[in-house]
Amino acid sequence: MSDTDRTGTPAAAPPRKQFELGTGPGRVLVWFYGVFTVAAASRSIVEMILDFGKAPLAYTLSAVAAVVYGFITYSLVRGGEKARRAALACCAAELAGVLIVGTWTLVEPSAFPDSTVWSGFGMGYLLIPVILPVTGMIWLRRVREA
């Protein structure tokens, strides 16, 4: 006798498995985004406390980068389709920020008396800030297809 025969209603479907965003290559992304969250947040907090008047735009942009990195880290760890879409949108916004700020720092260096995380496309961080969102978007698209 099946579940349907006993109760007259079909058995509940098992819950859908959540997307495992933070496993495999995603674990490396979680690690990098976690490190960059701490690095950007620490840097911006120290710079804002010690000398905010020197380069407020640069220090604020570093703080924004820290928030974006933190949200992506959280989304990758959380998992699920909604988190995947949110992380994908944040990676796209991060890439846009890196490209805009990177170009801006090269075209008009006087606007940035001090560097940001995204200055020169992340040259101060071995270009990881420009590579990371691209890698993240590739991973997030691949996970969706799986």
Solvent accessible surface area in square Angstrom, and as a share of the most:
residue,aa,sasa,rsa
1,M,173,0.77
2,S,59,0.38
3,D,71,0.37
4,T,66,0.38
5,D,92,0.48
6,R,156,0.57
7,T,101,0.58
8,G,59,0.57
9,T,83,0.48
10,P,108,0.68
11,A,61,0.47
12,A,100,0.78
13,A,89,0.69
14,P,113,0.71
15,P,127,0.80
16,R,204,0.74
17,K,165,0.70
18,Q,112,0.50
19,F,45,0.19
20,E,86,0.38
21,L,1,0.00
22,G,19,0.18
23,T,53,0.31
24,G,50,0.48
25,P,82,0.52
26,G,0,0.00
27,R,154,0.56
28,V,87,0.50
29,L,6,0.03
30,V,31,0.18
31,W,152,0.54
32,F,62,0.26
33,Y,0,0.00
34,G,21,0.20
35,V,63,0.36
36,F,12,0.05
37,T,33,0.19
38,V,101,0.58
39,A,36,0.28
40,A,1,0.01
41,A,30,0.23
42,S,56,0.36
43,R,54,0.20
44,S,2,0.01
45,I,98,0.50
46,V,80,0.46
47,E,30,0.14
48,M,61,0.27
49,I,134,0.68
50,L,135,0.67
51,D,69,0.36
52,F,91,0.38
53,G,67,0.65
54,K,103,0.44
55,A,2,0.02
56,P,60,0.38
57,L,68,0.34
58,A,0,0.00
59,Y,5,0.02
60,T,56,0.32
61,L,33,0.16
62,S,0,0.00
63,A,27,0.21
64,V,68,0.39
65,A,0,0.00
66,A,8,0.06
67,V,109,0.63
68,V,27,0.15
69,Y,0,0.00
70,G,23,0.22
71,F,87,0.36
72,I,0,0.00
73,T,25,0.15
74,Y,128,0.49
75,S,2,0.01
76,L,2,0.01
77,V,102,0.58
78,R,132,0.48
79,G,7,0.07
80,G,10,0.09
81,E,54,0.24
82,K,148,0.63
83,A,4,0.03
84,R,6,0.02
85,R,134,0.49
86,A,32,0.25
87,A,0,0.00
88,L,41,0.20
89,A,65,0.50
90,C,28,0.17
91,C,1,0.00
92,A,48,0.37
93,A,61,0.47
94,E,0,0.00
95,L,34,0.17
96,A,45,0.35
97,G,14,0.13
98,V,0,0.00
99,L,83,0.41
100,I,112,0.57
101,V,7,0.04
102,G,0,0.00
103,T,67,0.39
104,W,95,0.33
105,T,16,0.09
106,L,100,0.50
107,V,117,0.67
108,E,83,0.37
109,P,85,0.53
110,S,97,0.62
111,A,29,0.22
112,F,16,0.07
113,P,84,0.53
114,D,39,0.20
115,S,51,0.33
116,T,5,0.03
117,V,2,0.01
118,W,13,0.04
119,S,17,0.11
120,G,7,0.07
121,F,48,0.20
122,G,0,0.00
123,M,117,0.52
124,G,75,0.72
125,Y,50,0.19
126,L,147,0.73
127,L,75,0.37
128,I,39,0.20
129,P,0,0.00
130,V,33,0.19
131,I,97,0.49
132,L,8,0.04
133,P,0,0.00
134,V,63,0.36
135,T,60,0.35
136,G,2,0.02
137,M,41,0.18
138,I,99,0.50
139,W,33,0.12
140,L,0,0.00
141,R,120,0.44
142,R,150,0.55
143,V,14,0.08
144,R,108,0.39
145,E,122,0.55
146,A,114,0.88
